[in-house]
């Protein structure tokens, strides 16, 4: 059991050294793109929510 765990951890360490991390410019650009897309989607969904709320006020008067 411990031999298998040791072998597994050795292989994980070997694979970890093969990872190529992106440059700072790449991940900053990716993060910025994600934040912009999330902001756009949130705005669109918020406007849809407001519109449907107003529609419900017309359909079901309080």
C-alpha positions as CSV (number, residue, x, y, z in Angstrom):
1,X,0.0,0.0,0.0
2,X,2.7,2.5,0.9
3,X,4.8,1.5,-2.1
4,X,1.9,2.3,-4.4
5,X,1.3,5.6,-2.7
6,X,5.1,6.5,-2.9
7,X,5.1,5.6,-6.6
8,X,2.0,7.6,-7.3
9,X,3.5,10.7,-5.5
10,X,6.7,10.3,-7.4
11,X,4.8,10.2,-10.7
12,X,2.7,13.2,-9.7
13,X,5.9,15.1,-8.9
14,X,7.4,14.2,-12.3
15,X,4.2,15.4,-14.1
16,X,4.2,18.6,-12.1
17,X,7.6,19.5,-13.5
18,X,6.2,19.1,-17.0
19,X,3.7,21.9,-16.5
20,X,4.2,25.0,-18.5
21,X,2.7,28.0,-16.8
22,X,1.4,30.9,-18.9
23,X,3.2,34.2,-18.9
24,X,1.7,37.0,-16.8
25,X,0.5,38.9,-19.8
26,X,-1.5,35.8,-21.0
27,X,-3.3,35.1,-17.7
28,X,-4.0,38.8,-17.1
29,X,-5.5,39.0,-20.5
30,X,-7.6,35.9,-19.9
31,X,-8.8,37.1,-16.6
32,X,-9.8,40.5,-18.1
33,X,-11.7,38.8,-20.8
34,X,-13.6,36.6,-18.3
35,X,-14.5,39.6,-16.2
36,X,-15.7,41.6,-19.2
37,X,-17.9,38.6,-20.4
38,X,-19.3,38.1,-16.9
39,X,-20.1,41.8,-16.6
40,X,-21.9,41.8,-20.0
41,X,-23.9,38.7,-19.1
42,X,-24.8,40.1,-15.7
43,X,-26.0,43.3,-17.3
44,X,-28.1,41.5,-19.9
45,X,-29.7,39.2,-17.3
46,X,-30.3,42.2,-15.0
47,X,-32.1,44.1,-17.8
48,X,-34.2,41.0,-18.6
49,X,-35.1,40.7,-15.0
50,X,-36.2,44.3,-14.8
51,X,-38.2,44.0,-18.0
52,X,-40.0,40.9,-16.8
53,X,-40.7,42.5,-13.5
54,X,-42.3,45.5,-15.2
55,X,-44.3,43.1,-17.4
56,X,-45.5,41.2,-14.3
57,X,-46.7,44.5,-12.8
58,X,-48.8,45.1,-15.9
59,X,-50.2,41.6,-16.0
60,X,-50.9,41.2,-12.2
61,X,-51.8,44.5,-10.7
62,X,-51.2,44.8,-7.0
